[in-house]
Amino acid sequence: MTADASGNPHLWQKAASLAARFHVNQARKDGRTPYVAHPFRVAIVVSNVFNVHDPVVLSAALLHDVIEDTPADYDDVFYACGAEVADIVAAMTKDMRLPDAEREPAYDRQLAAGDWRVKIIKLADVYDNLCDSTPGGQRERCIDKAHRAINIALEDGDKRLADPVARLNDLITEFAGAPVHN
């Protein structure tokens, strides 16, 4: 495995530990699943479904929610994993100071301005959220978010995003065809 810019060949392992520490005592919407399962699954999607094994991308995937959803800030990520990972995580972070009506459009613009790594992690994020969704309203919201992420990725035009977009489209088709039970 190659080392990151700081010479650390185990960057993603440091990121995994940091994600586990910051997401401690948080749960997913079901109230039972530890929240940290989500960033771990996102990193697994990046690696095993999207076939991206870059330690910086995997580390940012593991940490993609820490600034937004925990007491962590940019500096925590920067000092643990370096500027490259911290910049990607910052690009994945919604500005919670904005009113709801402005937050999502601003976030979409922020994602669109990010490089391919930001977009691939976002595709993996919505992929995992869709897999973890239940039929009905929650699934429909996940599908809508997946379509937004796909549109942002397609606007980029980076060929590295083509297969992840296709895989997410396949998942949407699979779930959209499933019967809805409320």
Backbone torsions as a table, in degrees:
resi	resn	phi	psi	omega
1	MET	NA	141.5	-180.0
2	THR	-81.4	156.9	179.4
3	ALA	-89.5	155.4	173.6
4	ASP	-77.1	-176.9	-175.7
5	ALA	-59.6	-28.3	-179.4
6	SER	-83.3	-1.6	179.7
7	GLY	87.8	11.9	-177.8
8	ASN	-93.7	110.1	-179.2
9	PRO	-76.6	-5.6	-176.4
10	HIS	-117.7	35.7	-176.4
11	LEU	-55.4	-46.7	-176.5
12	TRP	-65.3	-28.4	177.6
13	GLN	-70.0	-39.4	174.8
14	LYS	-62.7	-41.1	-179.9
15	ALA	-64.7	-39.6	179.2
16	ALA	-62.7	-43.6	178.3
17	SER	-64.0	-42.3	179.4
18	LEU	-64.1	-43.5	178.8
19	ALA	-61.1	-44.1	179.9
20	ALA	-62.9	-41.3	179.7
21	ARG	-66.3	-44.6	-176.3
22	PHE	-74.8	-30.0	-179.6
23	HIS	-92.2	7.8	-179.4
24	VAL	-57.5	140.9	179.4
25	ASN	68.6	8.1	173.7
26	GLN	-97.9	147.5	179.1
27	ALA	-126.9	156.6	173.6
28	ARG	-71.0	176.7	-176.4
29	LYS	-61.1	-21.9	178.8
30	ASP	-73.4	-10.2	178.5
31	GLY	79.1	-5.2	-177.4
32	ARG	-115.6	-38.9	-175.3
33	THR	-77.1	125.7	175.5
34	PRO	-57.1	134.7	-176.1
35	TYR	-57.5	-35.3	-175.6
36	VAL	-59.2	-19.4	175.8
37	ALA	-58.5	-35.5	-178.7
38	HIS	-63.0	-56.1	179.8
39	PRO	-62.7	-30.5	176.4
40	PHE	-66.0	-43.2	178.6
41	ARG	-65.9	-36.9	177.8
42	VAL	-60.6	-44.4	178.0
43	ALA	-63.7	-37.3	177.7
44	ILE	-65.8	-40.2	176.7
45	VAL	-62.0	-46.6	178.8
46	VAL	-55.0	-46.1	-175.7
47	SER	-78.1	-53.3	-169.9
48	ASN	-90.1	-27.3	179.9
49	VAL	-97.1	-43.6	-177.7
50	PHE	-93.9	-6.0	174.4
51	ASN	59.9	40.6	176.0
52	VAL	-113.5	122.5	-173.6
53	HIS	-117.8	11.4	-179.6
54	ASP	-64.3	126.2	-176.9
55	PRO	-62.0	-30.8	178.0
56	VAL	-67.1	-44.4	179.8
57	VAL	-65.5	-45.1	179.8
58	LEU	-63.1	-39.6	178.8
59	SER	-65.4	-44.4	178.4
60	ALA	-65.3	-35.4	176.8
61	ALA	-62.9	-42.9	179.2
62	LEU	-63.9	-29.9	-174.7
63	LEU	-106.0	7.2	-168.9
64	HIS	-59.0	-22.6	-179.1
65	ASP	-107.1	-1.5	-171.2
66	VAL	-67.3	-37.5	-179.6
67	ILE	-72.2	-38.5	-177.4
68	GLU	-74.7	-38.2	-168.2
69	ASP	-115.2	3.8	-178.8
70	THR	-137.3	176.5	176.5
71	PRO	-70.5	-5.5	-178.9
72	ALA	-63.9	151.9	173.9
73	ASP	-129.9	-179.8	-178.3
74	TYR	-53.1	-44.6	-176.8
75	ASP	-61.6	-37.3	177.8
76	ASP	-59.4	-45.0	179.9
77	VAL	-69.3	-42.9	-180.0
78	PHE	-57.7	-49.5	-176.9
79	TYR	-70.1	-28.2	179.7
80	ALA	-84.4	-37.8	-169.0
81	CYS	-131.1	-1.6	176.0
82	GLY	95.7	167.7	-175.0
83	ALA	-64.8	-38.0	-176.7
84	GLU	-61.9	-47.8	178.6
85	VAL	-66.5	-45.7	-178.8
86	ALA	-60.1	-40.0	179.3
87	ASP	-64.8	-39.7	178.3
88	ILE	-66.5	-45.0	179.9
89	VAL	-62.7	-41.1	178.3
90	ALA	-61.6	-39.0	178.6
91	ALA	-67.7	-21.7	179.4
92	MET	-89.8	1.4	-171.8
93	THR	-102.0	123.8	175.6
94	LYS	-71.5	148.5	175.7
95	ASP	-87.5	97.6	-175.0
96	MET	-72.2	-6.3	176.9
97	ARG	-77.2	-19.8	-178.6
98	LEU	-76.7	148.9	173.1
99	PRO	-62.3	152.2	-176.7
100	ASP	-49.4	-44.0	-176.1
101	ALA	-64.2	-25.8	-179.3
102	GLU	-96.4	-23.3	-170.3
103	ARG	-62.3	-52.1	-175.8
104	GLU	-65.7	-45.0	176.3
105	PRO	-60.9	-38.9	178.0
106	ALA	-65.4	-39.6	178.7
107	TYR	-64.3	-43.1	178.2
108	ASP	-60.6	-41.1	177.5
109	ARG	-64.2	-39.6	178.9
110	GLN	-64.0	-44.1	177.2
111	LEU	-62.7	-43.1	-179.1
112	ALA	-62.0	-32.9	179.4
113	ALA	-77.2	-17.3	-178.9
114	GLY	-74.4	164.8	178.8
115	ASP	-79.6	-177.9	-174.9
116	TRP	-58.7	-29.9	-178.2
117	ARG	-67.7	-39.2	176.3
118	VAL	-61.1	-45.8	-176.6
119	LYS	-67.8	-38.4	-179.2
120	ILE	-69.1	-35.5	176.3
121	ILE	-68.5	-38.8	177.9
122	LYS	-64.1	-41.0	176.8
123	LEU	-60.6	-41.5	178.3
124	ALA	-67.8	-36.3	178.0
125	ASP	-61.4	-49.7	-179.3
126	VAL	-71.8	-30.4	174.9
127	TYR	-59.5	-48.7	180.0
128	ASP	-66.2	-43.0	179.6
129	ASN	-61.5	-37.9	177.3
130	LEU	-66.2	-44.2	177.5
131	CYS	-61.0	-32.6	-176.1
132	ASP	-89.7	-2.8	-175.5
133	SER	-81.0	161.4	175.1
134	THR	-108.0	151.2	-179.7
135	PRO	-57.7	148.6	179.1
136	GLY	111.9	-149.7	-175.1
137	GLY	-57.5	-41.7	-179.6
138	GLN	-62.5	-43.1	-179.5
139	ARG	-65.3	-40.9	179.2
140	GLU	-61.3	-41.6	177.2
141	ARG	-63.5	-39.4	178.0
142	CYS	-64.6	-40.5	178.2
143	ILE	-65.3	-41.4	177.2
144	ASP	-60.6	-44.1	178.7
145	LYS	-65.6	-35.9	177.7
146	ALA	-64.6	-41.9	177.3
147	HIS	-62.5	-40.0	177.5
148	ARG	-62.6	-44.0	179.9
149	ALA	-64.4	-39.1	177.9
150	ILE	-63.1	-45.1	-180.0
151	ASN	-61.0	-41.2	177.7
152	ILE	-63.9	-42.8	179.6
153	ALA	-65.8	-40.3	-179.2
154	LEU	-66.9	-35.0	177.2
155	GLU	-63.1	-29.5	-179.3
156	ASP	-65.3	-42.5	179.6
157	GLY	78.7	2.4	-179.9
158	ASP	-71.7	126.7	-177.3
159	LYS	-62.4	-24.6	178.7
160	ARG	-66.3	-15.5	-179.1
161	LEU	-94.0	-10.3	-174.3
162	ALA	-62.6	-49.7	-178.9
163	ASP	-66.3	-45.2	175.7
164	PRO	-58.9	-38.9	176.8
165	VAL	-62.0	-44.6	180.0
166	ALA	-62.7	-42.0	180.0
167	ARG	-66.0	-39.1	177.2
168	LEU	-68.3	-39.4	175.8
169	ASN	-59.7	-41.6	177.4
170	ASP	-61.1	-41.6	179.4
171	LEU	-65.8	-41.4	177.2
172	ILE	-59.5	-45.6	179.1
173	THR	-60.5	-43.2	178.9
174	GLU	-60.4	-46.7	-176.8
175	PHE	-78.4	-33.7	179.2
176	ALA	-67.8	-28.0	179.0
177	GLY	-81.6	-12.5	-179.4
178	ALA	-73.9	144.1	178.3
179	PRO	-63.7	145.2	179.8
180	VAL	-95.6	125.1	177.7
181	HIS	-122.1	123.5	177.9
182	ASN	-101.6	NA	NA
